[in-house]
Amino acid sequence: MSSSEENDVILQTTNNKGIITLNRPKALNALNVSMIRKIYPAMKKWEHEMSMVIIKGAGEKAFCAGGDVRALAEAGLKGDHIGKIFFREEYTLNALIGTYSIPYVAFIDKITMGGGVGLSVHGPFRVATEQTVFAMPETTIGLFADVGGSHFLSRLGGKLGLYLALTGHRLKGADCLKAGIATHFCESSKLQELEKELINCTSPETDIKEILDRSTKASKVESHQFSLAPHLEQIENCFSAATVEEILVRLKKDGSEWAIRSLEILSKVSPTSCKVIKKELEEGATKSLQECLIMEYRLGTHFCDRLEFYEGVRALLIDKDQKPQWNPPTLEGVTQDIVDYHFAPLKPEEELKL
C-alpha cells in the first residue's frame, strides 16, 4: 500500500465519538475502493462502541467531489471492470449509512457531488455551508444517478429530483437546505466550533439536533429564497412529461431563458443516461433505499459492460475534448430494449446483497 493510500482516510476517536476525514484534497477527496475499505469496517465497529460519527473532508475545496470515476474508466478502457467492485462496495457503504443505528453527521462543506452525496444524504444530519456546491452530474459522463439517487432524488418533491438528475444543475449554499439535500446549515468559518460542540456533547441522541438547529438559526438562512423557486412550476410542467422526448417538446414550447438553457444542457448529455435515469427515479419512488441500491447495482454492472460511461469520462476528464461520442447519439435511438437491458437482473451470485 502506498503512503498516499495509507493516509487517504483519517479515522479518529475522541470523547466516545468517531471522526472520519476524507483525505485526498488534491483529488477533491474523490472516493475510491481504498477509502471505502477503511470507512466501512470503522463504521461497523463504531456502531457498537461510539455514541456518534462525524464525516468531513480535508482541504479547502471539497467534502467529496464524487467517486474516482477517472480511475474506473481508465481501467475499464483496458478491459478491467473494477467499476463493478467499486460500485458493490460503495453501495454497501451507502446502505450502512442509511440504516446506521447511532447519529451520523456529515459536514457537506464545499464540493459535494455524486459519491460525496452518497456519503451524506442517507444520514439523518447533513450540514451545508455557504460554500457547499451540490450536484448529481452523471448524465455528463454517461452514467446514471447512483449512490441511492433513485431513492433520494425521487423524494425531493415534485419533479425537482428528475430535473437535477437530468441536467446536473448545481445547488449552492442555502439552496441545499431549501431543496432538502441538507438538513442544517452553518457558516463555514464556524464549522470547527460546531464540530467541537458536537464532540463535547454528553447526550448525542438529544443534543445533536438542538446544537444543529441552533447553528441553522444563527446563520439566518430561513429567509433565503430558493434560487429555483421562480422555476418550480416550469420544472413541474416540463419534467412531468411521460417521456424524455416529451420533456424536450415542453421545454421548447415554454421558450423562456430557463427552458432554452435547460434544452442546451440536455442536448449535450448522454441520451442513454437520460432515459435510464427517468425510469430509475420512477422505480425508486416506491422502493426502500436497499431495494434502490440493489437496482442501481444492476444498472452499474450493465453500464460497466457498455462503453457509454467510459466514453463520457474520457471526453470530460481524460482527453478533456468535451466531445463525447454517445451511442446511440440521439434519444430516438435509445429504444425501450436498450433501457430495459440496464435494469435486467444479474446472475443470483452477482446481485448486490444487503
ZAMI-862554 format. One record per residue (C-alpha): residue in three letters; x, y, z. Coordinates in pm, 1 decimal. Each point is the difference from the previous one (the first is absolute). Last residue first. Example, Ala and Ser with C-alpha at 12.3 -4.5 7.8 and 13.67 -1.06 7.14 Angstrom:
r,x,y,z
SER,1367.0,-106.0,714.0
ALA,-137.0,-344.0,66.0
This chain:
r,x,y,z
LEU,-2758.3,-607.5,161.6
LYS,86.0,-239.6,-279.9
LEU,86.7,152.4,-336.8
GLU,-71.0,-253.6,-275.2
GLU,288.9,-193.6,-153.9
GLU,-73.1,-341.2,159.2
PRO,-362.0,13.5,-122.2
LYS,107.9,76.1,-360.1
LEU,-95.0,360.2,-69.7
PRO,-352.1,139.3,-38.3
ALA,-69.6,224.3,-302.4
PHE,-28.9,373.2,74.1
HIS,266.0,108.1,-253.3
TYR,-155.3,-217.3,-273.9
ASP,-336.0,173.2,58.3
VAL,138.8,330.9,-128.2
ILE,150.6,-160.3,-312.3
ASP,-322.4,-193.3,-64.9
GLN,-206.3,319.7,41.5
THR,202.5,144.8,-286.0
VAL,269.1,265.8,31.9
GLY,27.1,107.3,-365.4
GLU,-278.7,256.7,38.6
LEU,197.0,159.1,284.6
THR,292.0,56.4,-237.5
PRO,368.3,-99.0,-21.1
PRO,-57.2,-372.0,73.0
ASN,282.2,-23.3,95.1
TRP,136.8,330.5,126.5
GLN,318.3,130.6,-159.6
PRO,114.4,232.6,275.9
LYS,141.1,334.1,-115.6
GLN,118.1,193.7,305.9
ASP,360.4,-43.3,-125.7
LYS,114.4,-59.3,358.3
ASP,217.4,-297.2,-102.7
ILE,-40.8,-156.5,347.0
LEU,-271.5,184.6,196.7
LEU,-290.5,103.3,-222.8
ALA,51.2,-189.1,-325.8
ARG,154.3,-311.9,156.3
VAL,-254.4,-0.5,285.3
GLY,-287.6,0.6,-247.9
GLU,162.5,-266.5,-218.6
TYR,56.3,-227.4,300.4
PHE,-365.0,36.7,104.4
GLU,-134.3,-68.1,-349.4
LEU,230.7,-297.0,-68.2
ARG,-233.6,-276.6,117.8
ASP,73.4,-277.2,251.2
CYS,67.7,249.5,279.3
PHE,-345.3,151.0,-65.7
HIS,-150.3,-347.8,48.8
THR,168.6,-41.9,338.2
GLY,-96.8,349.4,111.4
LEU,-364.3,-53.8,-98.1
ARG,-17.1,-329.9,186.1
TYR,164.7,170.2,297.9
GLU,-262.2,273.8,-29.1
MET,-282.1,-252.6,42.6
ILE,164.4,-140.7,314.9
LEU,57.0,358.3,120.4
CYS,-366.1,87.4,-52.6
GLU,-117.0,-311.0,185.0
GLN,223.7,94.3,294.2
LEU,-126.9,359.4,-0.7
SER,-359.4,-125.7,4.9
LYS,-196.2,1.8,-327.6
THR,-308.7,195.1,-108.9
ALA,167.3,311.5,-144.4
GLY,296.5,-206.3,-118.0
GLU,-184.1,-142.3,-301.5
GLU,-93.3,344.5,-136.0
LEU,349.9,124.7,85.4
GLU,162.4,-287.0,-192.7
LYS,-230.7,41.3,-300.9
LYS,100.0,365.3,-42.9
ILE,363.0,-79.7,76.5
VAL,16.6,-272.0,-269.0
LYS,-145.5,236.0,-261.1
CYS,241.1,281.9,81.8
SER,304.7,-228.5,27.8
THR,-70.4,-147.7,-345.3
PRO,-30.0,348.2,-154.0
SER,339.3,95.7,150.0
VAL,32.1,375.1,55.4
LYS,50.1,274.7,-259.7
SER,-355.3,78.4,-117.6
LEU,-123.1,-13.0,361.0
ILE,219.7,297.1,94.2
GLU,-125.1,213.5,-291.4
LEU,-359.2,-96.1,74.8
SER,39.5,111.5,363.1
ARG,142.3,336.3,-114.8
ILE,-291.7,45.1,-240.4
ALA,-246.0,-85.1,279.0
TRP,156.5,252.1,242.1
GLU,1.9,272.3,-268.4
SER,-367.8,-70.1,-61.5
GLY,-124.1,-196.3,-304.0
ASP,-262.0,-202.6,188.0
LYS,-87.0,-180.9,-325.8
LYS,363.1,-102.6,-42.2
LEU,5.6,-124.5,362.1
ARG,-323.3,-192.5,-59.8
VAL,140.0,-171.8,-309.6
LEU,321.8,-82.4,188.1
ILE,-197.1,-162.0,285.6
GLU,-199.0,-188.4,-266.6
GLU,320.4,-161.7,-128.4
VAL,89.3,-97.7,358.1
THR,-331.4,-183.1,22.8
ALA,-322.0,24.4,205.9
ALA,34.2,373.4,66.8
SER,20.8,106.6,366.0
PHE,329.4,174.6,-79.8
CYS,-157.4,286.7,-195.5
ASN,-290.3,100.7,226.6
GLU,168.2,-69.1,332.2
ILE,324.1,170.5,-104.8
GLN,-203.4,294.2,-131.5
GLU,-185.9,29.9,331.7
LEU,326.9,-25.1,191.3
HIS,166.1,268.8,-213.8
PRO,-30.9,313.3,218.4
ALA,85.3,-212.1,308.3
LEU,323.8,-128.4,-159.9
SER,218.9,245.7,192.2
PHE,-167.4,-98.1,329.6
GLN,-65.6,324.7,184.1
HIS,204.7,38.4,317.7
SER,-212.6,117.3,295.5
GLU,71.9,-314.4,200.8
VAL,374.4,48.8,-60.2
LYS,59.6,209.8,312.9
SER,327.9,-180.7,82.4
ALA,-86.6,13.6,371.5
LYS,-313.5,-205.5,-67.4
THR,197.9,-268.0,-181.4
SER,256.3,-19.2,281.5
ARG,-274.9,-26.6,264.0
ASP,-172.2,-277.0,-194.8
LEU,336.7,-180.4,-22.9
ILE,58.1,15.7,377.5
GLU,-358.3,-105.0,83.8
LYS,7.0,-280.1,-256.2
ILE,327.6,-129.6,142.6
ASP,-95.5,24.2,368.0
THR,-278.5,-260.2,16.7
GLU,164.8,-321.1,-122.6
PRO,344.6,154.9,49.2
SER,-35.0,15.8,380.8
THR,329.8,136.1,136.4
CYS,95.3,253.9,-265.8
ASN,374.3,70.0,-20.9
ILE,50.7,-141.4,-348.5
LEU,-306.8,187.2,-127.5
GLU,120.5,331.1,146.9
LYS,348.3,-51.2,-144.5
GLU,-149.9,-70.6,-343.2
LEU,-206.8,318.2,22.2
GLU,309.6,207.1,86.7
GLN,183.4,-153.6,-292.1
LEU,-295.1,78.3,-226.8
LYS,-22.1,367.7,103.4
SER,191.1,153.5,-293.5
SER,-205.2,-221.3,-234.5
GLU,-323.9,162.0,114.3
CYS,-225.1,-281.8,118.6
PHE,-315.5,-151.8,-148.2
HIS,-226.9,-294.7,71.4
THR,-196.4,-278.9,-171.1
ALA,186.5,12.6,-330.3
ILE,-126.7,-149.2,-328.1
GLY,-352.2,116.9,86.1
ALA,-28.7,253.8,-283.5
LYS,-6.2,298.4,237.7
LEU,305.8,-127.3,189.2
CYS,199.7,-54.1,-318.6
ASP,-112.5,345.0,-119.0
ALA,169.0,139.9,313.6
GLY,341.1,-47.5,-160.2
LYS,-2.0,-92.1,-366.6
LEU,-210.0,-232.7,-213.0
ARG,154.5,-111.3,-325.9
HIS,-210.7,-123.4,-291.8
GLY,109.8,-344.5,-125.5
THR,-264.2,39.1,-272.9
LEU,-163.7,-343.7,13.7
ALA,51.9,-64.5,372.6
LEU,-91.2,350.0,123.3
TYR,-316.6,8.2,-215.1
LEU,-95.5,-351.2,111.5
GLY,45.5,98.5,364.4
LEU,-205.2,320.7,-38.3
LYS,-290.8,-186.9,-157.4
GLY,-237.4,52.5,290.7
GLY,158.9,-36.5,341.2
LEU,351.1,-117.0,84.0
ARG,-105.6,-365.3,35.6
SER,98.3,-134.3,-344.2
LEU,344.2,152.8,47.3
PHE,50.5,-184.4,331.4
HIS,-79.1,-355.7,-112.4
SER,110.9,-19.1,-364.3
GLY,308.1,193.5,103.4
GLY,97.6,-281.2,238.5
VAL,371.1,21.4,-84.5
ASP,-100.3,14.6,-371.5
ALA,-158.0,255.3,-231.2
PHE,106.3,-155.4,-331.1
LEU,321.1,-5.7,-209.6
GLY,92.6,150.9,-336.2
ILE,243.4,254.0,141.4
THR,-214.5,314.8,-36.9
THR,-311.8,-193.6,103.9
GLU,169.7,-70.5,336.2
PRO,8.4,361.6,121.7
MET,-172.3,-48.2,339.0
ALA,80.7,340.2,145.3
PHE,54.0,180.2,329.5
VAL,229.4,300.0,57.5
THR,37.4,94.1,367.0
GLN,183.7,328.2,65.5
GLU,-279.9,171.5,198.2
THR,9.0,-306.1,226.7
ALA,-194.6,-327.3,2.0
VAL,-45.7,-234.3,297.8
ARG,-153.7,-339.4,-71.9
PHE,-153.8,-182.0,299.9
PRO,-218.5,-312.9,-33.2
GLY,231.3,-193.2,-233.9
HIS,-103.5,-104.9,-349.9
VAL,118.4,330.9,-151.0
SER,356.8,-16.2,128.6
LEU,232.3,-261.5,-147.5
GLY,-223.2,-40.7,-307.5
VAL,20.0,375.2,-66.7
GLY,378.2,-32.9,-2.7
GLY,-35.2,-286.0,-251.0
GLY,-175.6,235.8,-241.8
MET,84.4,356.4,102.9
THR,83.6,199.2,312.2
ILE,237.0,289.7,-72.4
LYS,21.7,244.7,297.4
ASP,-108.2,-101.0,353.2
ILE,-218.8,-308.5,28.9
PHE,74.9,-57.1,368.5
ALA,-167.7,-339.4,48.0
VAL,-140.1,-99.6,341.0
TYR,-86.4,-361.6,84.3
PRO,-201.1,-74.6,317.6
ILE,7.8,-367.2,106.3
SER,-197.3,-286.7,-157.7
TYR,119.2,44.5,-356.4
THR,-263.1,-113.2,-252.2
GLY,64.9,251.6,-278.8
ILE,373.3,16.2,74.9
LEU,22.2,-380.9,-26.5
ALA,-184.9,6.6,-334.4
ASN,241.8,260.3,-139.4
LEU,293.2,-221.0,113.3
THR,-146.0,-299.3,-188.3
TYR,-50.5,233.6,-297.5
GLU,370.3,91.3,0.1
GLU,116.3,-362.1,36.5
ARG,-206.2,-130.5,-290.8
PHE,64.2,311.3,-211.8
PHE,377.6,-32.1,42.9
ILE,6.0,-371.7,-80.6
LYS,-210.1,56.4,-313.7
GLY,215.4,296.5,-100.3
ILE,307.5,-222.5,13.9
HIS,-97.7,-109.9,-350.9
ASP,350.1,-52.4,-140.0
GLY,-36.8,2.1,-377.8
LYS,262.1,267.6,-65.2
LEU,-273.5,261.2,-50.2
GLY,-145.7,-119.1,330.0
ALA,323.1,76.7,189.5
GLU,8.9,357.1,-130.0
ALA,-374.3,28.4,65.1
LEU,22.6,-110.4,363.9
ALA,300.7,226.9,68.7
ARG,-184.3,296.2,-154.8
VAL,-312.1,-86.3,195.4
ASP,163.4,65.9,338.3
GLY,-340.0,19.0,167.6
GLY,-128.8,346.2,73.4
ALA,130.2,351.3,74.7
CYS,26.8,-70.8,373.2
PHE,-9.8,261.9,277.8
ALA,182.8,230.8,-236.6
LYS,223.9,299.4,-62.0
GLU,204.9,118.6,297.3
GLY,148.1,-323.8,125.3
ALA,-126.2,-302.1,194.3
GLY,-358.2,-128.1,-22.6
LYS,-246.0,-77.5,278.5
ILE,-178.2,-291.4,168.7
ILE,-123.9,8.1,361.0
VAL,-105.4,-316.0,186.5
MET,-201.6,-32.3,323.1
SER,-16.2,-184.2,335.4
MET,288.2,-236.8,-70.9
GLU,57.7,-370.5,71.0
HIS,-269.0,-203.3,-175.3
GLU,-39.3,213.9,-314.3
TRP,370.1,75.0,26.0
LYS,96.7,-348.1,-120.5
LYS,-225.2,7.3,-307.2
MET,107.6,359.6,-69.8
ALA,368.0,-92.2,17.1
PRO,-57.3,-302.8,-224.2
TYR,-172.1,218.7,-265.3
ILE,233.8,301.5,7.9
LYS,329.8,-180.3,-61.5
ARG,-110.7,-218.9,-290.7
ILE,-194.7,295.0,-143.1
MET,321.4,204.7,-14.0
SER,198.6,-268.2,-189.5
VAL,-295.5,-53.4,-234.3
ASN,1.5,363.6,-113.9
LEU,-178.1,322.4,95.1
ALA,109.1,333.1,-144.2
ASN,131.4,218.4,283.9
LEU,36.8,295.7,-239.3
ALA,288.7,-195.8,-162.1
LYS,258.5,235.3,155.2
PRO,-200.0,-16.6,326.6
ARG,25.4,-379.8,29.1
ASN,-70.5,-27.9,372.0
LEU,-362.4,-87.6,72.1
THR,-19.1,61.4,375.9
ILE,-204.9,-242.5,210.8
ILE,-59.4,90.1,365.5
GLY,-135.1,-250.5,255.9
LYS,-141.5,129.1,330.6
ASN,56.2,-154.9,346.6
ASN,172.0,318.5,115.3
THR,253.1,-30.9,-283.3
THR,46.8,-253.6,-274.3
GLN,191.5,60.2,-320.0
LEU,5.6,-149.9,-348.0
ILE,191.7,180.4,-274.3
VAL,-76.2,-119.0,-352.8
ASP,237.6,21.6,-299.0
ASN,297.1,-44.2,237.1
GLU,106.1,-355.7,-78.0
GLU,-88.2,48.2,-365.1
SER,236.0,299.3,-24.8
SER,268.3,-204.6,179.2
SER,-29.6,-270.9,-265.7
MET,-142.6,-339.7,97.1
